Amino acid sequence: MTETLLVTGASGHLGRAVINDLLDAQKVAPANVIATTRNPENLADLAARGVIVRAADFDDPASLEKAFKGADRVLIVSTGELDLKSDRRLKQHQAAVAAAKATGVSHLLYTSMPNPEPVSPVLFAGDHYGTEQAIKASGIPYTIFRNGWYQENLFLALPHAIASGKWYSSAADGRIAHGARDDMAAAIAASLASGSKESHVYTLTGPQAYTTNEIAALVSEVTGKPLEVIQLPDEALTEGVKAAGLPEDFARIIVSFDANTRSGRIGMVTDAIETLSGRKPRTLKQFLEANKAALLG
């Protein structure tokens, strides 16, 4: 029997990439793919390819149950709700797990983060840890993808840093193996389409971990622009990010990434992307070369 595969957050970057990989690389029939989103009109192109598009709102548990009906394997792409003053994101995810349980989903997949345990410096790690616990408590066989930081996240800092010649950081000598979002999507799609019934936890990373100084050296090599890394205490970096015009909560989240890197909790390198997808992940240098024009603004 052919399984029906459902992807939430299908209009987001990761969700859309997973669906495209299901259709193009995994050769899943469009009629066996359900894409959910709050705004179905945003997925008209997928509907035109034959994908089943359904409305689903993580703040509306009834809509989740309705959307999940008939799905065998469900991928919950973590939502973008990053309100540090509430547990809204965790409640959204718990609602999705409950909907999967209520509708008889046979396998639940989820996009988490590396080392989300309560001691993590990352300010939203508790959302992921709590969701993982809810999934395990549900009794549904699961696959958890602990996605490392995307190479694309470097767009948050690098264009401004390259323009000024100074990259402010509090990561010290901590290492991080940024991975390409599309590579992670390919690994997730392969697992979603695999029919695997066992429970697994995979950490998805790029192929090599670098310090901030080493990343800066690569950036300079690729762009021809000098880039000096200036290490600051977390508090000073937070004030600097706020001064650049970002809201305080978002500034604190960004700085918590550096604190996490400094602590060594994101320095791992795994071969999970290649093991799952069969393709070699893009290197950081390849990413920088492909995006040189965008990085230089």
Disulfide bonds with the S-S distance in Angstrom:
none
